[in-house]
Amino acid sequence: MQGDVLTAAPILSERHEWTVDDLGDLPKGLPYELINGMLIVPSPTAVHQELCVELLLVLRVNCPPEHLVSIDLSMRVDRRNEPRPDVVVVRRQHAGRSPVPVEDALLAVEVVSPTSTFRDLHDKAKVYAHAGIRSYWVVDPVQERATLTEYALGVNREYEQVAHTEDLFVTEQPWKVSMDLPALTTRKNHLLAPDGE
């Protein structure tokens, strides 16, 4: 089989605790998140990524020119945390930079997958709140009907639930946004239907 090239999956060193200083040892191009010193190498489904794009498009409608909406962007928080929100709103001045400083994020959004529920609802929420991100949304398409829960940063840097719905979601934070969750559910169901029904 001369001429064939075999590629091997990267072998990550065994570490009990990772820091941002260790991330330079990772293979280039490897997607990762660092949450509380734990290295996570996500492998999202096409449906998950499609829903992230839908959220990006909804957020971009009224996005002011000094901000931008991005998908899967690394955010430097501290030595033990460099998360990658599924969707994030940051200042446009960081358009060519990664990781982005977390203090310039207005909104972080996570789309729950069956393996990320606890991490999205607890671990990442605490990291984002401690870092001072004013708004945090959790979109859960795993249930029969997609839901969106909106959190706002309150006293003591903890999130307080502002809204939870499976219908039309409307907010003024970070600007006027309207999200049709039944349409998101329909899109998810269509993508997962056998033979594209």
Backbone as a chain_set.jsonl record, in Angstrom:
{"seq": "MQGDVLTAAPILSERHEWTVDDLGDLPKGLPYELINGMLIVPSPTAVHQELCVELLLVLRVNCPPEHLVSIDLSMRVDRRNEPRPDVVVVRRQHAGRSPVPVEDALLAVEVVSPTSTFRDLHDKAKVYAHAGIRSYWVVDPVQERATLTEYALGVNREYEQVAHTEDLFVTEQPWKVSMDLPALTTRKNHLLAPDGE", "coords": {"N": [[0.838, -1.181, 0.0], [1.77, 1.239, -0.942], [2.355, 4.744, -0.798], [0.004, 5.368, 0.482], [-1.273, 7.265, 3.171], [-1.353, 7.134, 6.578], [-3.191, 8.363, 9.285], [-3.004, 9.105, 12.678], [-4.986, 9.255, 15.64], [-4.618, 11.941, 17.917], [-2.6, 11.489, 20.816], [-3.275, 12.285, 23.995], [-1.624, 13.581, 26.77], [-1.705, 12.093, 30.01], [-3.169, 13.802, 32.534], [-4.041, 15.07, 35.662], [-4.907, 17.566, 36.134], [-5.346, 20.339, 34.085], [-3.953, 23.351, 32.739], [-4.128, 26.651, 31.26], [-1.58, 27.069, 30.374], [-0.751, 24.576, 29.572], [-2.045, 24.121, 27.214], [-0.728, 24.708, 24.872], [0.629, 22.411, 24.278], [-1.1, 20.804, 22.936], [-2.282, 19.177, 19.929], [-2.218, 21.126, 16.935], [-5.141, 22.758, 15.841], [-6.901, 21.104, 17.167], [-10.039, 20.929, 18.605], [-10.959, 22.195, 21.755], [-11.943, 22.499, 25.191], [-11.391, 24.042, 28.291], [-12.356, 23.456, 31.419], [-12.589, 24.228, 34.686], [-10.035, 23.102, 35.097], [-10.284, 20.706, 33.778], [-9.783, 18.996, 30.794], [-11.656, 19.087, 27.88], [-12.65, 17.548, 24.954], [-14.711, 18.234, 22.606], [-17.213, 16.7, 20.48], [-19.344, 17.609, 18.512], [-22.665, 17.001, 17.161], [-24.109, 17.153, 13.836], [-26.692, 18.19, 13.962], [-26.636, 19.608, 16.382], [-24.76, 21.626, 15.689], [-26.138, 22.873, 13.623], [-28.3, 23.999, 15.017], [-26.9, 25.825, 16.538], [-26.076, 27.582, 14.526], [-28.572, 28.578, 13.75], [-29.225, 30.031, 16.075], [-27.136, 31.935, 16.035], [-27.856, 33.356, 13.706], [-30.316, 34.491, 14.466], [-29.488, 36.153, 16.57], [-27.853, 37.91, 15.167], [-29.527, 39.611, 13.759], [-30.306, 42.126, 14.959], [-27.86, 43.014, 15.807], [-25.59, 45.377, 17.013], [-23.154, 47.486, 15.297], [-20.697, 47.572, 16.68], [-20.348, 45.15, 17.882], [-20.063, 41.53, 17.562], [-21.362, 38.341, 16.587], [-20.489, 35.058, 17.287], [-19.547, 31.623, 16.69], [-18.465, 28.916, 18.686], [-16.055, 29.976, 19.941], [-13.007, 30.432, 21.54], [-12.566, 31.491, 24.905], [-10.648, 33.27, 27.097], [-10.477, 32.848, 30.481], [-9.299, 32.252, 33.085], [-6.416, 30.672, 34.638], [-7.314, 28.03, 34.797], [-9.482, 27.796, 33.175], [-10.771, 27.895, 29.973], [-13.226, 28.218, 28.209], [-15.425, 27.345, 25.41], [-17.958, 28.813, 24.304], [-21.021, 27.77, 22.737], [-22.323, 29.68, 21.208], [-21.455, 33.096, 21.088], [-21.415, 36.529, 22.09], [-19.353, 39.171, 21.376], [-17.087, 42.022, 21.575], [-16.462, 43.723, 18.522], [-13.836, 44.41, 18.004], [-12.285, 42.234, 18.561], [-12.322, 40.506, 16.439], [-10.312, 39.207, 14.967], [-8.989, 37.576, 16.768], [-8.016, 34.957, 19.011], [-7.557, 33.126, 21.957], [-10.461, 35.033, 23.07], [-10.666, 37.791, 25.319], [-12.541, 37.265, 28.219], [-13.845, 39.306, 29.55], [-14.876, 40.992, 27.646], [-17.155, 39.837, 26.652], [-20.608, 39.821, 26.038], [-22.71, 38.046, 26.057], [-23.142, 34.588, 26.553], [-23.931, 31.493, 25.081], [-25.119, 28.249, 25.45], [-25.777, 25.182, 23.835], [-27.443, 22.466, 24.773], [-26.32, 19.102, 24.902], [-26.784, 15.513, 25.037], [-24.581, 14.643, 26.564], [-23.604, 16.892, 27.811], [-25.195, 18.213, 29.645], [-25.067, 18.594, 32.578], [-22.613, 19.923, 32.759], [-23.121, 22.247, 31.204], [-25.269, 23.435, 32.593], [-24.325, 23.782, 35.181], [-21.349, 23.701, 35.763], [-20.223, 25.347, 33.634], [-21.925, 27.53, 33.829], [-21.22, 28.587, 36.333], [-18.547, 29.292, 35.845], [-18.847, 31.231, 33.781], [-20.438, 33.128, 35.129], [-18.79, 33.867, 37.296], [-16.795, 35.045, 35.827], [-18.049, 37.295, 34.97], [-19.815, 37.557, 32.783], [-22.627, 39.046, 31.538], [-25.106, 38.018, 30.539], [-26.549, 34.796, 30.091], [-27.524, 32.089, 28.193], [-29.244, 29.017, 28.008], [-29.934, 26.611, 25.765], [-32.038, 23.953, 25.27], [-32.354, 21.328, 23.32], [-32.743, 18.682, 23.637], [-34.922, 17.555, 24.903], [-38.411, 16.739, 24.157], [-39.615, 19.097, 23.193], [-37.877, 21.984, 22.247], [-36.261, 24.129, 24.562], [-35.572, 27.367, 26.004], [-33.602, 28.895, 28.375], [-33.075, 31.838, 30.053], [-30.574, 33.598, 31.733], [-29.526, 36.114, 34.027], [-26.844, 38.09, 35.236], [-26.505, 38.402, 38.643], [-26.411, 39.661, 42.024], [-23.439, 39.0, 43.912], [-22.164, 37.742, 41.831], [-23.655, 35.584, 40.651], [-25.868, 33.666, 38.613], [-29.233, 34.54, 37.884], [-32.382, 33.235, 37.122], [-34.178, 34.508, 34.415], [-36.009, 34.02, 32.403], [-37.845, 31.243, 31.04], [-38.751, 29.188, 28.493], [-40.689, 27.378, 26.029], [-41.85, 28.377, 23.903], [-42.381, 31.387, 22.103], [-39.519, 33.27, 22.467], [-38.54, 36.306, 23.797], [-36.383, 39.012, 24.296], [-34.559, 41.807, 25.669], [-31.898, 41.811, 26.024], [-28.722, 40.887, 24.868], [-29.536, 42.893, 23.222], [-32.527, 43.707, 21.379], [-34.028, 40.663, 20.834], [-35.628, 37.969, 19.233], [-36.816, 34.727, 19.405], [-38.032, 31.909, 17.859], [-38.991, 29.209, 19.319], [-40.686, 26.879, 18.885], [-40.311, 26.653, 16.093], [-37.613, 26.037, 16.042], [-37.693, 23.55, 17.274], [-39.159, 22.149, 15.322], [-37.333, 22.277, 13.204], [-35.184, 20.784, 14.281], [-36.485, 18.273, 14.578], [-37.083, 17.705, 11.907], [-34.511, 17.441, 10.835], [-33.655, 15.171, 12.168], [-35.401, 13.247, 11.339], [-36.162, 10.088, 9.819], [-35.102, 9.441, 6.499], [-35.463, 12.097, 5.722], [-38.055, 13.05, 6.204]], "CA": [[0.0, 0.0, 0.0], [2.707, 2.337, -1.027], [1.74, 6.02, -1.124], [-1.091, 5.671, 1.398], [-0.862, 7.95, 4.386], [-2.21, 6.839, 7.716], [-3.129, 9.373, 10.331], [-3.391, 8.565, 13.984], [-5.61, 10.205, 16.559], [-3.61, 12.439, 18.853], [-2.58, 10.901, 22.151], [-3.147, 13.368, 24.961], [-0.95, 13.125, 27.981], [-2.556, 11.906, 31.189], [-2.975, 14.839, 33.542], [-5.204, 15.223, 36.541], [-5.311, 18.967, 36.069], [-4.781, 21.09, 32.979], [-4.019, 24.811, 32.827], [-3.975, 27.251, 29.942], [-0.173, 26.921, 29.977], [-0.586, 23.252, 28.963], [-2.793, 24.02, 25.961], [0.218, 24.764, 23.762], [1.088, 21.046, 23.981], [-2.128, 20.086, 22.179], [-2.111, 19.247, 18.472], [-2.823, 22.301, 16.311], [-6.445, 22.507, 15.231], [-7.747, 20.253, 17.995], [-10.979, 21.731, 19.387], [-10.908, 21.815, 23.164], [-12.397, 23.425, 26.218], [-10.791, 23.811, 29.597], [-13.352, 23.836, 32.423], [-12.137, 23.87, 36.038], [-8.851, 22.262, 35.01], [-10.568, 19.465, 33.055], [-9.728, 19.157, 29.351], [-12.79, 18.485, 27.185], [-12.511, 17.572, 23.505], [-16.075, 17.964, 22.16], [-17.474, 16.17, 19.149], [-20.766, 17.9, 18.337], [-23.382, 16.436, 16.014], [-24.52, 18.129, 12.821], [-27.9, 18.85, 14.458], [-26.178, 20.583, 17.37], [-24.139, 22.737, 14.991], [-27.206, 23.553, 12.883], [-29.045, 24.812, 15.97], [-26.014, 26.946, 16.865], [-26.156, 28.527, 13.407], [-29.881, 29.237, 13.864], [-29.106, 31.02, 17.146], [-26.279, 32.991, 15.527], [-28.613, 34.17, 12.757], [-31.307, 35.264, 15.227], [-28.767, 37.191, 17.312], [-27.242, 38.875, 14.245], [-30.533, 40.496, 13.161], [-30.223, 43.474, 15.523], [-26.537, 43.196, 16.4], [-25.0, 46.677, 16.686], [-21.894, 47.332, 14.549], [-19.513, 47.428, 17.536], [-20.297, 43.78, 18.4], [-20.248, 40.448, 16.599], [-21.842, 37.066, 17.11], [-19.611, 34.014, 16.769], [-19.773, 30.246, 17.129], [-17.326, 28.094, 19.077], [-14.904, 30.852, 20.078], [-12.329, 30.279, 22.833], [-12.584, 32.655, 25.773], [-9.698, 33.138, 28.188], [-11.069, 33.271, 31.754], [-8.219, 32.216, 34.071], [-5.469, 29.575, 34.362], [-7.976, 26.726, 34.764], [-10.706, 27.861, 32.374], [-10.84, 28.487, 28.641], [-14.381, 27.596, 27.573], [-15.802, 27.697, 24.046], [-19.425, 28.825, 24.216], [-21.542, 27.397, 21.422], [-22.524, 30.974, 20.553], [-21.018, 34.148, 22.008], [-21.42, 37.901, 21.592], [-18.159, 39.878, 21.856], [-16.786, 43.279, 20.883], [-15.941, 43.485, 17.172], [-12.386, 44.624, 17.97], [-11.622, 40.939, 18.737], [-12.691, 39.653, 15.304], [-9.18, 38.411, 14.494], [-8.243, 37.102, 17.935], [-8.468, 33.783, 19.771], [-8.836, 33.296, 22.636], [-10.964, 36.378, 23.331], [-10.773, 38.036, 26.758], [-13.913, 37.043, 28.645], [-14.474, 40.544, 30.028], [-15.523, 41.659, 26.523], [-18.318, 39.062, 26.205], [-21.906, 40.284, 26.546], [-23.632, 36.914, 26.141], [-22.678, 33.238, 26.202], [-25.048, 30.583, 24.854], [-24.78, 26.83, 25.315], [-26.814, 24.29, 23.336], [-27.257, 21.232, 25.534], [-26.314, 17.791, 24.254], [-26.989, 14.524, 26.1], [-23.396, 14.469, 27.415], [-23.119, 18.159, 28.35], [-26.232, 18.883, 30.436], [-24.587, 19.055, 33.877], [-21.536, 20.885, 32.529], [-23.696, 23.5, 30.731], [-26.159, 24.041, 33.592], [-23.666, 24.027, 36.462], [-19.932, 24.068, 35.687], [-19.988, 26.506, 32.774], [-22.672, 28.666, 34.381], [-20.408, 29.178, 37.404], [-17.371, 29.914, 35.23], [-19.285, 32.447, 33.095], [-20.898, 34.097, 36.132], [-17.61, 34.36, 38.012], [-16.047, 35.884, 34.886], [-18.787, 38.536, 34.788], [-20.646, 37.631, 31.571], [-23.915, 39.538, 32.039], [-26.243, 37.186, 30.134], [-26.232, 33.404, 29.753], [-28.692, 31.337, 27.729], [-29.091, 27.583, 27.813], [-30.937, 26.074, 24.851], [-32.094, 22.497, 25.456], [-33.117, 20.66, 22.266], [-32.715, 17.241, 23.903], [-36.284, 17.15, 25.246], [-39.326, 16.679, 23.011], [-39.722, 20.467, 22.692], [-36.703, 22.79, 22.594], [-36.506, 25.197, 25.527], [-34.511, 28.334, 26.203], [-33.585, 29.504, 29.696], [-32.238, 33.04, 30.074], [-30.064, 33.966, 33.051], [-28.864, 37.415, 34.123], [-25.89, 38.146, 36.329], [-27.044, 39.101, 39.801], [-25.465, 39.966, 43.096], [-22.478, 37.936, 44.237], [-21.754, 37.062, 40.592], [-24.403, 34.343, 40.426], [-26.952, 33.872, 37.656], [-30.625, 34.432, 38.298], [-33.209, 32.919, 35.963], [-35.044, 35.592, 33.977], [-37.076, 33.456, 31.575], [-37.734, 29.847, 30.605], [-39.891, 28.983, 27.611], [-40.608, 26.511, 24.849], [-42.641, 29.1, 22.911], [-41.64, 32.512, 21.561], [-38.632, 33.906, 23.444], [-38.233, 37.689, 23.453], [-35.579, 39.669, 25.317], [-33.893, 43.069, 25.304], [-30.495, 41.66, 26.39], [-27.964, 42.134, 24.948], [-30.341, 43.835, 22.451], [-33.812, 43.055, 21.092], [-33.894, 39.36, 20.181], [-36.839, 37.159, 19.237], [-36.453, 33.361, 18.98], [-39.201, 31.038, 17.719], [-38.548, 27.874, 19.754], [-41.368, 25.812, 18.143], [-39.655, 26.489, 14.786], [-36.353, 25.342, 16.315], [-38.078, 22.147, 17.505], [-39.518, 21.595, 14.013], [-36.085, 22.101, 12.445], [-34.482, 19.64, 14.879], [-37.221, 17.045, 14.245], [-36.913, 17.463, 10.476], [-33.149, 16.953, 10.593], [-33.493, 13.836, 12.745], [-36.4, 12.317, 10.791], [-35.611, 9.143, 8.833], [-35.335, 9.741, 5.079], [-35.782, 13.506, 5.508], [-39.516, 13.257, 6.198]], "C": [[0.875, 1.233, 0.0], [1.983, 3.62, -1.422], [0.577, 6.373, -0.209], [-0.533, 6.327, 2.65], [-1.86, 7.621, 5.482], [-2.063, 7.96, 8.725], [-3.632, 8.749, 11.616], [-4.052, 9.659, 14.804], [-4.551, 10.682, 17.539], [-3.725, 11.748, 20.201], [-2.313, 12.037, 23.13], [-2.524, 12.828, 26.226], [-1.939, 13.048, 29.137], [-2.208, 12.976, 32.225], [-4.232, 14.902, 34.39], [-5.766, 16.629, 36.425], [-4.589, 19.645, 34.922], [-4.866, 22.577, 33.298], [-3.874, 25.366, 31.417], [-2.529, 27.16, 29.463], [0.078, 25.592, 29.274], [-1.198, 23.166, 27.571], [-1.885, 24.097, 24.74], [0.761, 23.404, 23.374], [0.101, 20.268, 23.121], [-1.847, 20.175, 20.68], [-2.826, 20.473, 17.904], [-4.155, 21.904, 15.668], [-7.367, 21.62, 16.05], [-8.721, 21.133, 18.779], [-10.975, 21.262, 20.837], [-11.602, 22.884, 23.986], [-11.662, 23.05, 27.487], [-11.778, 24.354, 30.629], [-12.891, 23.311, 33.774], [-10.969, 22.886, 36.019], [-9.06, 20.95, 34.282], [-10.578, 19.751, 31.553], [-10.888, 18.397, 28.72], [-12.539, 18.641, 25.693], [-13.881, 17.212, 22.926], [-16.126, 17.394, 20.75], [-18.956, 16.372, 18.856], [-21.357, 17.238, 17.103], [-23.724, 17.545, 15.026], [-25.778, 18.872, 13.28], [-27.531, 19.921, 15.472], [-25.613, 21.819, 16.679], [-25.167, 23.543, 14.192], [-28.002, 24.47, 13.809], [-28.203, 26.011, 16.415], [-26.062, 28.008, 15.77], [-27.486, 29.282, 13.451], [-29.835, 30.332, 14.929], [-28.24, 32.206, 16.708], [-27.063, 33.92, 14.612], [-29.644, 35.037, 13.461], [-30.63, 36.418, 15.964], [-28.196, 38.272, 16.388], [-28.232, 39.894, 13.71], [-30.397, 41.928, 13.665], [-28.863, 43.783, 16.157], [-25.96, 44.554, 16.011], [-23.609, 46.502, 16.07], [-20.659, 47.153, 15.419], [-19.38, 46.038, 18.152], [-20.39, 42.775, 17.269], [-20.693, 39.198, 17.327], [-20.999, 35.982, 16.468], [-19.998, 32.661, 17.345], [-18.441, 29.656, 17.56], [-16.019, 28.888, 19.19], [-14.295, 30.694, 21.471], [-12.319, 31.592, 23.588], [-11.653, 32.411, 26.944], [-10.329, 33.698, 29.452], [-9.988, 33.367, 32.826], [-7.341, 31.009, 33.768], [-6.15, 28.218, 34.188], [-9.2, 26.678, 33.859], [-10.505, 28.603, 31.065], [-11.986, 27.806, 27.897], [-14.571, 28.064, 26.138], [-17.317, 27.7, 23.988], [-19.869, 28.433, 22.815], [-21.788, 28.638, 20.576], [-22.119, 32.03, 21.568], [-21.092, 35.502, 21.305], [-20.227, 38.62, 22.229], [-18.012, 41.2, 21.102], [-16.106, 42.975, 19.548], [-14.428, 43.642, 17.103], [-11.61, 43.316, 18.127], [-11.867, 39.977, 17.57], [-11.553, 38.76, 14.824], [-8.386, 37.755, 15.597], [-8.859, 35.841, 18.533], [-7.32, 33.337, 20.667], [-9.161, 34.773, 22.868], [-10.998, 36.592, 24.837], [-12.237, 38.015, 27.197], [-14.602, 38.332, 29.078], [-15.161, 41.317, 28.902], [-16.688, 40.858, 25.948], [-19.583, 39.623, 26.85], [-22.85, 39.127, 26.823], [-22.897, 35.64, 25.773], [-23.913, 32.362, 26.078], [-24.499, 29.166, 24.733], [-26.0, 26.072, 24.812], [-26.53, 22.927, 23.948], [-27.226, 20.024, 24.604], [-26.462, 16.756, 25.372], [-25.798, 14.37, 27.038], [-22.946, 15.761, 28.093], [-24.077, 18.833, 29.326], [-25.693, 19.423, 31.751], [-23.528, 20.135, 33.7], [-22.112, 22.245, 32.106], [-24.511, 24.207, 31.81], [-25.45, 24.422, 34.883], [-22.233, 24.541, 36.292], [-19.702, 25.333, 34.864], [-20.732, 27.732, 33.297], [-21.854, 29.355, 35.472], [-19.182, 29.886, 36.842], [-17.76, 31.239, 34.572], [-19.717, 33.52, 34.093], [-19.718, 34.709, 36.873], [-16.791, 35.311, 37.14], [-16.78, 37.187, 34.578], [-19.567, 38.668, 33.497], [-22.085, 37.913, 32.0], [-25.109, 38.648, 31.717], [-25.756, 35.803, 29.721], [-27.528, 32.716, 29.357], [-28.309, 29.87, 27.629], [-30.254, 27.116, 26.946], [-30.876, 24.557, 24.974], [-32.973, 21.878, 24.379], [-33.261, 19.158, 22.505], [-34.118, 16.718, 24.228], [-37.15, 17.151, 23.99], [-39.472, 18.06, 22.362], [-38.507, 21.263, 23.166], [-37.109, 23.894, 23.564], [-35.311, 26.145, 25.545], [-34.684, 28.918, 27.597], [-32.595, 30.658, 29.658], [-31.866, 33.348, 31.519], [-29.419, 35.343, 32.954], [-27.962, 37.398, 35.344], [-26.462, 38.998, 37.457], [-25.969, 39.423, 40.812], [-24.594, 38.742, 43.37], [-22.039, 37.13, 43.023], [-22.357, 35.664, 40.462], [-25.54, 34.651, 39.468], [-28.304, 33.675, 38.308], [-31.459, 34.19, 37.047], [-34.164, 34.069, 35.683], [-36.243, 35.04, 33.217], [-36.776, 31.998, 31.28], [-38.961, 29.573, 29.745], [-39.6, 27.935, 26.549], [-41.428, 27.124, 23.719], [-41.802, 30.223, 22.295], [-40.827, 33.154, 22.68], [-38.309, 35.304, 22.942], [-37.463, 38.299, 24.611], [-35.035, 40.981, 24.777], [-32.391, 42.985, 25.569], [-29.806, 40.619, 25.506], [-28.567, 43.247, 24.092], [-31.626, 43.099, 22.13], [-33.587, 41.787, 20.266], [-35.225, 38.626, 20.311], [-36.487, 35.792, 18.655], [-37.696, 32.484, 19.004], [-38.781, 29.601, 18.065], [-39.355, 26.743, 19.127], [-40.76, 25.585, 16.757], [-38.324, 25.762, 14.949], [-36.611, 23.853, 16.552], [-38.407, 21.467, 16.182], [-38.278, 21.328, 13.182], [-35.315, 20.895, 12.953], [-35.152, 18.329, 14.464], [-37.075, 16.687, 12.768], [-35.529, 16.877, 10.184], [-32.958, 15.522, 11.088], [-34.458, 12.799, 12.177], [-35.74, 11.357, 9.794], [-36.021, 9.552, 7.42], [-35.805, 11.163, 4.827], [-37.253, 13.821, 5.469], [-39.881, 14.618, 6.704]], "O": [[0.733, 2.135, 0.826], [1.1, 3.597, -2.279], [0.192, 7.539, -0.121], [0.549, 5.978, 3.122], [-3.065, 7.811, 5.32], [-0.962, 8.444, 8.987], [-4.576, 7.96, 11.616], [-3.719, 10.838, 14.677], [-3.683, 9.909, 17.946], [-4.826, 11.458, 20.667], [-1.256, 12.668, 23.096], [-2.867, 11.74, 26.689], [-2.882, 13.834, 29.226], [-1.083, 13.032, 32.722], [-5.347, 14.797, 33.881], [-6.965, 16.845, 36.599], [-3.369, 19.542, 34.797], [-5.748, 23.01, 34.04], [-3.535, 24.633, 30.487], [-2.282, 27.173, 28.257], [1.005, 25.48, 28.472], [-0.9, 22.234, 26.823], [-2.245, 23.596, 23.675], [1.294, 23.238, 22.277], [0.427, 19.187, 22.629], [-1.242, 21.142, 20.217], [-3.921, 20.815, 18.35], [-4.27, 20.853, 15.037], [-8.515, 21.406, 15.658], [-8.287, 21.996, 19.541], [-10.987, 20.06, 21.105], [-11.815, 24.01, 23.537], [-11.353, 21.882, 27.723], [-12.007, 25.561, 30.704], [-12.812, 22.101, 33.985], [-10.919, 21.955, 36.822], [-8.129, 20.153, 34.169], [-11.293, 20.64, 31.092], [-11.084, 17.212, 28.989], [-12.248, 19.74, 25.221], [-14.193, 16.032, 22.767], [-15.213, 17.581, 19.945], [-19.741, 15.427, 18.938], [-20.656, 16.952, 16.133], [-23.635, 18.729, 15.35], [-25.915, 20.065, 13.011], [-28.064, 21.03, 15.422], [-25.954, 22.943, 17.047], [-25.064, 24.767, 14.104], [-28.341, 25.592, 13.431], [-28.742, 27.094, 16.644], [-26.086, 29.203, 16.064], [-27.522, 30.49, 13.217], [-30.345, 31.432, 14.715], [-28.582, 33.356, 16.983], [-26.95, 35.14, 14.726], [-29.829, 36.198, 13.095], [-31.146, 37.535, 15.977], [-28.073, 39.428, 16.794], [-27.816, 40.955, 13.245], [-30.376, 42.858, 12.859], [-28.743, 44.715, 16.953], [-25.848, 44.862, 14.824], [-22.957, 45.483, 16.295], [-19.655, 46.626, 14.941], [-18.413, 45.767, 18.864], [-20.753, 43.126, 16.147], [-20.436, 39.021, 18.518], [-20.808, 35.975, 15.252], [-20.69, 32.575, 18.36], [-17.418, 29.857, 16.905], [-15.004, 28.512, 18.604], [-15.002, 30.812, 22.472], [-12.098, 32.659, 23.016], [-11.839, 31.459, 27.702], [-10.678, 34.877, 29.505], [-9.779, 34.43, 33.41], [-7.513, 30.38, 32.724], [-5.618, 27.347, 33.501], [-9.878, 25.654, 33.776], [-10.124, 29.773, 31.043], [-11.761, 26.93, 27.062], [-13.965, 29.043, 25.703], [-17.914, 26.678, 23.652], [-19.188, 28.723, 21.831], [-21.5, 28.653, 19.379], [-22.395, 31.894, 22.76], [-20.866, 35.611, 20.1], [-20.102, 38.675, 23.452], [-18.716, 41.459, 20.126], [-15.272, 42.074, 19.462], [-13.795, 43.061, 16.222], [-10.409, 43.279, 17.859], [-11.644, 38.773, 17.699], [-11.804, 37.663, 14.324], [-7.223, 37.406, 15.395], [-10.08, 35.686, 18.554], [-6.2, 33.181, 20.18], [-8.282, 35.635, 22.865], [-11.328, 35.662, 25.574], [-13.075, 38.687, 26.595], [-15.825, 38.436, 28.982], [-15.956, 42.215, 29.179], [-17.164, 41.173, 24.857], [-19.621, 39.869, 28.056], [-23.694, 39.209, 27.715], [-22.13, 35.605, 24.811], [-24.84, 32.474, 26.88], [-23.537, 28.919, 24.005], [-27.114, 26.281, 25.29], [-25.5, 22.313, 23.671], [-27.999, 19.934, 23.651], [-26.283, 17.092, 26.542], [-25.98, 14.001, 28.198], [-21.998, 15.736, 28.877], [-23.79, 19.935, 29.792], [-25.848, 20.613, 32.022], [-23.541, 21.144, 34.405], [-21.654, 23.283, 32.585], [-24.455, 25.43, 31.932], [-25.922, 25.297, 35.608], [-21.939, 25.685, 36.637], [-19.065, 26.277, 35.332], [-20.222, 28.849, 33.215], [-21.805, 30.584, 35.522], [-18.818, 30.964, 37.312], [-17.091, 32.253, 34.773], [-19.393, 34.695, 33.916], [-19.654, 35.925, 37.056], [-16.176, 36.254, 37.637], [-16.194, 38.093, 33.986], [-19.954, 39.778, 33.132], [-22.69, 37.128, 32.73], [-26.027, 38.53, 32.528], [-24.708, 35.652, 29.093], [-28.512, 32.754, 30.096], [-27.2, 29.526, 27.221], [-31.415, 27.214, 27.343], [-29.819, 23.948, 24.808], [-34.198, 21.893, 24.496], [-33.831, 18.445, 21.679], [-34.466, 15.59, 23.877], [-36.695, 17.513, 22.905], [-39.456, 18.181, 21.137], [-38.151, 21.221, 24.343], [-38.161, 24.515, 23.412], [-34.2, 25.783, 25.159], [-35.767, 29.376, 27.96], [-31.434, 30.488, 29.285], [-32.717, 33.359, 32.408], [-28.837, 35.696, 31.928], [-28.275, 36.771, 36.356], [-26.848, 40.149, 37.258], [-24.779, 39.454, 40.498], [-24.978, 37.607, 43.09], [-21.599, 35.987, 43.151], [-21.651, 34.691, 40.196], [-26.109, 35.742, 39.491], [-28.505, 32.796, 39.146], [-31.27, 34.858, 36.03], [-34.864, 34.547, 36.575], [-37.361, 35.532, 33.367], [-35.621, 31.57, 31.268], [-40.09, 29.709, 30.216], [-38.451, 27.646, 26.218], [-41.674, 26.478, 22.701], [-40.625, 30.017, 21.997], [-41.374, 33.535, 23.714], [-37.862, 35.478, 21.809], [-37.838, 38.128, 25.771], [-35.053, 41.225, 23.57], [-31.675, 43.966, 25.367], [-30.323, 39.505, 25.42], [-28.17, 44.407, 24.21], [-31.802, 41.963, 22.571], [-33.039, 41.826, 19.164], [-35.866, 38.657, 21.362], [-35.934, 35.698, 17.56], [-38.337, 32.332, 20.044], [-38.28, 28.871, 17.21], [-38.768, 25.699, 18.844], [-40.698, 24.447, 16.292], [-37.945, 24.961, 14.094], [-35.85, 23.002, 16.093], [-37.985, 20.336, 15.943], [-38.17, 20.289, 12.531], [-34.845, 20.075, 12.164], [-34.477, 17.386, 14.05], [-36.959, 15.513, 12.416], [-35.391, 15.944, 9.393], [-32.195, 14.752, 10.504], [-34.353, 11.613, 12.49], [-34.869, 11.757, 9.022], [-37.159, 9.959, 7.189], [-36.475, 11.421, 3.828], [-37.672, 14.753, 4.783], [-41.062, 14.957, 6.766]]}, "num_chains": 1, "name": "protein.A"}
